Amino acid sequence: MKDLPADETCVRTGFLCTKCEEKLERGELTPFELDLSKDFLELEASGKFSFLKDVSFYKAIDFEDVVILIVGKNDKIRITQELLNRIKNIYEIDKLILIEKTNKPRPVVEDLIAPGKLISINEIFLATGDVEYRAVIPQQDEKKILFTKGELEDLVEELTGESVRIEFV
């Protein structure tokens, strides 16, 4: 794999270096991410999923029965359904969402609300000089979305570092 949330040696051996140990203590790295990284490396080495050598895996967010995997740019199209099904079975995951790493809120919101539709996303310039975003989603799509309004806002901020207000109209 091109990128992992921890050093490849630490993932393969299970013994963490000082840097990775500190990331684990700060909560920047989770045991789940380490296990998933190790599985990805083993699957890549087996040859069945050799495309994994060109894939980056940055983070996994375990959100109840939904897991969000943050992957590299254009890696969503490389990852096969067979691999996703295998991950779901191994970790007993109901729903798996792939999101490409970006600091732009639009693609992240679109991926999180799928199959719902995003009507628009607007920049709001606050008096403090900060920028906030307003994402507008059709009211009828609210039932299709796996997350509440507050959860969506928190997830988008965690994934992009941008503050987004979700509105259903």
C-alpha positions in Angstrom: 0.0 0.0 0.0 1.2 3.5 -0.7 0.0 5.1 2.6 -1.2 3.6 5.9 -2.3 5.3 9.2 0.9 3.8 10.9 4.3 2.8 9.8 4.3 -0.4 7.7 6.8 -2.1 9.9 4.7 -1.4 13.0 1.6 -2.7 11.2 3.3 -5.9 10.0 4.9 -6.8 13.4 2.3 -5.5 15.8 5.0 -3.7 17.8 4.6 0.1 17.6 7.5 2.5 17.4 7.4 5.6 19.6 5.8 7.7 16.9 3.0 5.2 16.3 2.5 4.6 20.0 2.1 8.3 20.6 -0.5 8.5 17.8 -2.4 5.6 19.4 -2.3 7.4 22.8 -3.6 10.7 21.3 -6.4 8.9 19.5 -5.1 9.7 16.0 -4.7 5.9 15.5 -7.0 3.1 16.6 -6.5 -0.6 17.1 -9.2 -1.1 14.5 -7.1 0.8 11.9 -4.0 -1.2 12.8 -5.9 -4.5 12.3 -7.5 -3.3 9.0 -4.0 -2.1 7.8 -2.5 -5.5 8.6 -5.3 -7.2 6.7 -4.8 -5.0 3.7 -1.1 -5.7 3.7 -1.7 -9.5 3.9 -4.4 -9.4 1.1 -2.0 -7.4 -1.1 0.8 -9.9 -0.4 -1.5 -12.8 -1.3 -1.7 -11.6 -4.8 -5.5 -11.8 -5.0 -5.9 -8.1 -4.3 -2.6 -6.9 -5.9 -4.3 -3.5 -6.8 -3.8 -2.6 -3.1 -0.2 -1.7 -3.8 -1.5 1.4 -5.5 -4.1 2.3 -2.8 -3.7 4.7 0.2 -5.6 4.0 3.4 -5.5 6.9 5.8 -8.2 6.5 8.5 -11.2 4.4 9.5 -14.1 5.9 11.5 -16.2 3.3 13.3 -19.6 4.8 13.7 -21.9 2.2 15.3 -22.8 -0.2 12.4 -21.3 2.1 9.8 -17.6 2.3 9.0 -16.1 5.1 7.0 -12.8 4.4 5.3 -10.7 7.4 4.2 -8.7 6.4 1.1 -6.5 8.3 -1.4 -7.5 10.3 -4.4 -9.0 8.1 -7.1 -8.7 5.0 -4.9 -12.5 4.5 -4.6 -12.6 3.2 -8.1 -9.7 0.8 -7.6 -11.3 -1.0 -4.6 -13.4 -3.9 -5.6 -16.8 -5.0 -4.2 -15.2 -8.3 -3.4 -12.7 -6.7 -1.1 -15.4 -4.6 0.5 -17.6 -7.7 1.1 -14.6 -9.4 2.7 -14.0 -6.5 5.1 -17.6 -6.4 6.0 -17.6 -10.2 6.8 -14.4 -10.2 8.8 -15.3 -7.2 10.9 -19.1 -7.7 11.0 -19.8 -4.3 9.4 -23.4 -3.5 8.2 -22.5 -0.6 6.0 -19.1 0.6 4.6 -18.6 4.0 3.1 -15.5 4.9 1.1 -14.5 8.6 1.1 -11.5 10.1 -0.7 -9.2 12.2 1.4 -9.9 15.9 0.8 -10.4 19.2 2.6 -13.3 20.1 0.4 -16.7 19.6 2.0 -18.8 18.9 -1.2 -17.5 15.4 -2.1 -17.5 14.4 1.6 -21.1 15.5 2.1 -22.2 13.8 -1.1 -20.5 10.5 -0.1 -22.0 10.6 3.4 -25.6 11.3 2.3 -25.7 8.9 -0.7 -28.2 7.8 -2.1 -29.6 11.2 -1.0 -28.8 14.3 -3.2 -27.0 17.5 -2.4 -28.9 20.5 -3.8 -26.2 23.0 -3.1 -23.3 23.9 -0.8 -22.6 27.5 -0.2 -19.7 29.4 1.5 -20.8 31.7 4.3 -18.3 34.4 5.3 -18.7 35.2 9.0 -17.9 38.5 10.7 -15.0 36.9 12.5 -13.3 36.3 9.1 -14.0 32.5 9.3 -15.7 30.6 6.5 -18.5 28.2 7.2 -20.5 26.1 4.7 -24.2 25.5 4.3 -25.2 22.2 2.7 -28.8 22.0 1.4 -30.4 18.6 1.1 -34.0 17.8 0.0 -36.3 17.1 3.0 -37.5 13.8 1.4 -33.9 12.5 1.4 -33.6 12.8 5.2 -35.0 9.3 5.7 -32.5 7.8 3.2 -29.4 9.2 5.1 -27.7 7.0 7.7 -26.8 9.9 9.9 -28.6 12.6 11.8 -28.1 16.3 11.0 -25.7 16.7 14.0 -23.8 13.6 13.2 -23.3 14.7 9.5 -22.0 18.1 10.7 -19.6 16.4 13.1 -18.4 13.9 10.5 -17.8 16.5 7.8 -15.8 18.6 10.2 -13.7 15.6 11.4 -13.0 14.6 7.8 -12.3 18.0 6.2 -11.6 20.4 9.1 -14.4 22.6 7.7 -17.5 23.7 9.6 -20.7 22.7 7.6 -24.3 23.4 8.6 -26.7 20.9 7.1 -30.2 22.1 6.2 -33.1 20.0 4.9 -35.5 22.0 2.7 
